[in-house]
Amino acid sequence: MKKTVLLYILLALLFGFFVGLSVPFSYSLCTKGCPTPLLQICEHGFWDWTLRVLQVIGPIAAVIVALFKEDWVAYWYKPSLHIETSMDDLGEQLVRDGENDVASTYTAMLRYSNIGKATANNMSIFVERVIYRQSSDSLTSEDLLGEPFALLLDKGNDSINLPRYGEKSVVWLSLQKVKTPSAPKGKPIVPSLYLFIGRSFQIPPKYSSGIFDVTFKVACDNQKPQLRTVRLQWDGMWRSRKQELFNGFAYKWLEN
């Protein structure tokens, strides 16, 4: 606020200087005897007038630049963060089952990049909410997340410095099929299905199917945090290959 007031004062002084040099007093309401202007362009010439103007503008411009340099640099040279994921980012980990290769784990990657003009210092991606609904027609919803947590980015850190035009990725979702080591005699082994958001938050088994709205918060120094939500829909059924999984498993971004 103080810088803004000072800027207006300097601009007003500069404007007054131009008026004092350029507008003859005889054009004003002064009566006979008013002093002549300090600088008369027609007498002293254009270059003399320009030199005097520069002599005044120089110090004032230097003060303005000194006051607002950091603000201008922060405005024009700042990071711009972007996150993206799509079904193309879903990968499968295959294991051998008899004569066939089948998936044991599916993982979805979240790509994050800095498309701005400066390094994104202390960048972090938080999972803010995980809202569950049983179906699209459900009138009630439930927040499954107790408190926000950070995704582990590069080398297990929850924050990094992402350079200009830098791009990385992190696992934001995994779906795993784990067989129990043993089963009651005469009964088949029933595999357990685990759905994780990030690397640590497990969706409780009773919410094995339905709609999950996962909200991410992306933040770094000198930038307003942004929120984006991806909607995951799963029917709770396991499929042994990715193309088959797409029959009952999908996610997409929601409009902000």
C-alpha positions as CSV (number, residue, x, y, z in Angstrom):
1,M,0.0,0.0,0.0
2,K,2.8,2.4,0.9
3,K,4.6,1.6,-2.4
4,T,1.4,2.4,-4.3
5,V,0.9,5.8,-2.6
6,L,4.5,6.7,-3.2
7,L,4.2,5.7,-6.9
8,Y,1.2,8.0,-7.3
9,I,3.1,10.9,-5.7
10,L,6.1,10.4,-8.0
11,L,3.9,10.3,-11.1
12,A,2.1,13.4,-9.9
13,L,5.4,15.3,-9.5
14,L,6.5,14.1,-13.0
15,F,3.2,15.3,-14.5
16,G,3.6,18.7,-12.7
17,F,7.1,19.0,-14.1
18,F,5.8,18.5,-17.7
19,V,3.0,21.0,-17.2
20,G,5.4,23.5,-15.8
21,L,7.8,23.2,-18.7
22,S,5.4,22.8,-21.5
23,V,2.4,25.0,-20.8
24,P,3.1,28.8,-21.1
25,F,1.7,30.8,-18.3
26,S,0.2,33.2,-20.8
27,Y,-2.3,30.5,-21.7
28,S,-3.6,30.3,-18.2
29,L,-5.7,32.8,-16.3
30,C,-2.7,34.8,-15.2
31,T,-3.0,38.5,-15.8
32,K,-0.2,40.7,-17.2
33,G,3.0,40.3,-15.2
34,C,2.9,36.6,-14.7
35,P,6.4,35.1,-14.9
36,T,7.5,33.4,-18.2
37,P,7.8,29.6,-18.3
38,L,11.1,28.1,-17.2
39,L,11.5,26.5,-20.6
40,Q,10.1,27.7,-23.8
41,I,10.4,25.1,-26.5
42,C,10.3,27.6,-29.4
43,E,13.3,29.5,-28.0
44,H,15.5,26.9,-26.5
45,G,14.9,24.1,-29.0
46,F,13.6,20.6,-28.8
47,W,16.9,19.0,-27.7
48,D,17.3,21.4,-24.7
49,W,13.8,20.5,-23.6
50,T,14.4,16.8,-24.0
51,L,17.6,17.0,-22.0
52,R,15.9,18.7,-19.1
53,V,13.1,16.2,-19.2
54,L,15.5,13.3,-19.0
55,Q,17.3,14.9,-16.1
56,V,14.1,14.8,-14.1
57,I,12.8,11.4,-15.4
58,G,16.1,9.6,-14.7
59,P,16.0,9.9,-10.8
60,I,12.3,9.3,-10.6
61,A,12.5,6.3,-12.8
62,A,15.4,4.9,-10.7
63,V,13.3,5.3,-7.6
64,I,10.3,3.6,-9.1
65,V,12.4,0.7,-10.4
66,A,14.1,0.2,-7.0
67,L,10.7,0.2,-5.3
68,F,8.8,-2.2,-7.6
69,K,11.5,-4.3,-9.2
70,E,10.8,-7.4,-7.0
71,D,7.0,-7.0,-7.6
72,W,7.4,-6.8,-11.3
73,V,9.8,-9.7,-11.5
74,A,7.5,-11.8,-9.3
75,Y,4.5,-10.9,-11.6
76,W,6.2,-11.6,-15.0
77,Y,8.6,-14.3,-14.0
78,K,6.7,-16.8,-11.9
79,P,6.0,-20.5,-12.0
80,S,2.9,-22.0,-13.5
81,L,2.0,-25.5,-12.3
82,H,0.0,-28.0,-14.2
83,I,-1.1,-31.6,-13.3
84,E,-2.6,-34.1,-15.7
85,T,-3.6,-37.8,-15.7
86,S,-5.6,-39.9,-18.2
87,M,-6.5,-43.5,-18.8
88,D,-3.4,-43.6,-20.9
89,D,-1.4,-43.2,-17.7
90,L,-2.7,-46.4,-16.3
91,G,-0.1,-49.2,-16.3
92,E,-0.2,-52.9,-15.4
93,Q,2.3,-55.1,-13.7
94,L,2.2,-58.6,-15.1
95,V,2.9,-61.9,-13.5
96,R,2.9,-65.4,-15.0
97,D,-0.2,-67.5,-14.3
98,G,0.2,-70.9,-16.0
99,E,0.5,-70.1,-19.7
100,N,-0.9,-66.6,-19.5
101,D,0.4,-63.2,-18.3
102,V,-2.1,-61.6,-15.9
103,A,-2.0,-58.3,-14.0
104,S,-1.3,-58.3,-10.3
105,T,-1.2,-54.5,-9.9
106,Y,-2.6,-51.5,-11.8
107,T,-1.0,-48.1,-11.2
108,A,-2.1,-44.6,-12.5
109,M,0.5,-41.8,-12.8
110,L,-0.1,-38.2,-12.1
111,R,2.1,-36.0,-14.4
112,Y,3.1,-32.6,-13.0
113,S,4.9,-29.9,-14.8
114,N,6.1,-26.2,-14.5
115,I,5.2,-24.3,-17.7
116,G,6.0,-20.9,-16.1
117,K,9.1,-18.7,-16.4
118,A,10.6,-19.4,-13.0
119,T,11.5,-22.3,-10.7
120,A,8.6,-23.6,-8.6
121,N,10.2,-23.6,-5.1
122,N,8.8,-26.0,-2.5
123,M,6.2,-27.5,-4.8
124,S,3.9,-30.0,-3.2
125,I,0.8,-32.0,-4.2
126,F,-1.7,-32.8,-1.5
127,V,-4.7,-35.1,-1.6
128,E,-7.3,-32.8,0.0
129,R,-10.4,-34.9,-0.1
130,V,-11.7,-38.3,-1.1
131,I,-15.5,-38.1,-1.5
132,Y,-17.3,-41.4,-1.9
133,R,-20.8,-42.1,-3.4
134,Q,-22.3,-45.5,-4.0
135,S,-23.6,-44.4,-7.4
136,S,-24.2,-41.4,-9.5
137,D,-27.8,-41.3,-8.3
138,S,-26.8,-41.3,-4.6
139,L,-28.1,-38.3,-2.6
140,T,-25.5,-38.8,0.1
141,S,-21.7,-38.8,0.1
142,E,-19.0,-39.5,2.6
143,D,-15.5,-38.0,3.0
144,L,-13.2,-41.0,3.5
145,L,-10.1,-38.9,4.2
146,G,-9.4,-38.0,7.8
147,E,-6.8,-35.3,7.0
148,P,-5.0,-34.2,3.8
149,F,-1.7,-35.9,3.0
150,A,1.1,-35.1,0.6
151,L,2.0,-37.3,-2.4
152,L,5.6,-38.4,-2.2
153,L,7.4,-36.8,-5.2
154,D,10.9,-37.1,-6.3
155,K,13.1,-39.4,-4.2
156,G,10.4,-39.8,-1.6
157,N,10.2,-36.1,-0.7
158,D,6.9,-34.4,-0.1
159,S,8.1,-31.1,-1.7
160,I,10.6,-30.3,-4.5
161,N,12.0,-27.4,-6.5
162,L,10.7,-28.0,-10.0
163,P,12.7,-26.0,-12.6
164,R,11.2,-24.1,-15.5
165,Y,9.8,-26.5,-18.1
166,G,10.4,-29.3,-15.7
167,E,8.1,-32.3,-15.8
168,K,7.8,-35.4,-13.5
169,S,5.2,-38.0,-12.5
170,V,4.1,-39.7,-9.3
171,V,1.8,-42.6,-8.6
172,W,-1.6,-41.3,-7.4
173,L,-3.6,-44.5,-7.6
174,S,-3.0,-48.3,-7.4
175,L,-5.2,-51.3,-7.6
176,Q,-3.8,-54.5,-6.2
177,K,-4.8,-58.1,-6.1
178,V,-3.3,-60.1,-3.3
179,K,-3.9,-63.8,-2.6
180,T,-4.2,-64.9,1.0
181,P,-1.5,-67.4,2.0
182,S,-4.0,-70.1,3.0
183,A,-7.7,-70.9,3.0
184,P,-9.9,-73.3,4.9
185,K,-9.6,-76.8,3.7
186,G,-11.7,-77.5,0.7
187,K,-12.3,-73.9,-0.1
188,P,-10.7,-71.9,-2.9
189,I,-8.3,-69.1,-2.1
190,V,-10.2,-65.8,-2.6
191,P,-7.9,-62.9,-3.5
192,S,-8.1,-59.6,-1.7
193,L,-8.5,-56.4,-3.6
194,Y,-6.8,-53.2,-2.4
195,L,-7.4,-49.7,-3.8
196,F,-4.9,-47.1,-2.7
197,I,-4.8,-43.3,-3.2
198,G,-1.1,-42.3,-3.2
199,R,1.1,-44.9,-1.7
200,S,-0.3,-45.1,1.7
201,F,-4.1,-44.3,1.9
202,Q,-6.1,-47.5,1.5
203,I,-9.8,-47.2,0.6
204,P,-11.7,-49.3,3.2
205,P,-12.8,-52.6,1.7
206,K,-16.5,-51.9,2.3
207,Y,-16.2,-49.1,-0.3
208,S,-14.8,-51.5,-2.9
209,S,-17.2,-50.2,-5.6
210,G,-18.7,-46.8,-6.4
211,I,-17.6,-43.3,-7.3
212,F,-14.6,-41.6,-5.7
213,D,-13.9,-37.9,-6.2
214,V,-10.3,-37.3,-5.4
215,T,-9.3,-33.6,-5.0
216,F,-5.6,-32.5,-5.3
217,K,-4.1,-29.3,-4.1
218,V,-1.0,-28.1,-6.0
219,A,1.1,-25.4,-4.4
220,C,4.5,-23.7,-4.4
221,D,6.0,-20.5,-3.1
222,N,4.7,-17.2,-4.6
223,Q,1.7,-18.8,-6.2
224,K,-1.9,-19.3,-5.2
225,P,-2.7,-23.0,-4.5
226,Q,-5.0,-24.6,-7.1
227,L,-7.5,-27.4,-6.7
228,R,-8.4,-30.1,-9.2
229,T,-10.7,-33.1,-8.8
230,V,-10.5,-36.4,-10.7
231,R,-13.5,-38.7,-10.6
232,L,-12.8,-42.5,-10.3
233,Q,-15.6,-45.0,-11.0
234,W,-15.1,-48.7,-10.3
235,D,-17.5,-51.6,-10.2
236,G,-15.4,-53.5,-7.7
237,M,-14.6,-56.3,-10.1
238,W,-11.0,-57.4,-10.9
239,R,-9.9,-58.0,-14.5
240,S,-6.8,-59.8,-15.4
241,R,-5.7,-57.4,-18.2
242,K,-6.0,-53.6,-18.6
243,Q,-8.2,-53.6,-21.6
244,E,-10.7,-55.8,-19.8
245,L,-10.5,-53.6,-16.7
246,F,-11.7,-50.6,-18.7
247,N,-15.1,-52.3,-18.8
248,G,-15.7,-51.4,-15.2
249,F,-13.0,-49.0,-14.2
250,A,-12.5,-45.4,-15.4
251,Y,-11.5,-41.9,-14.2
252,K,-11.6,-38.4,-15.6
253,W,-11.1,-34.8,-14.5
254,L,-14.1,-32.8,-13.3
255,E,-14.5,-29.2,-14.4
256,N,-13.5,-26.7,-11.7
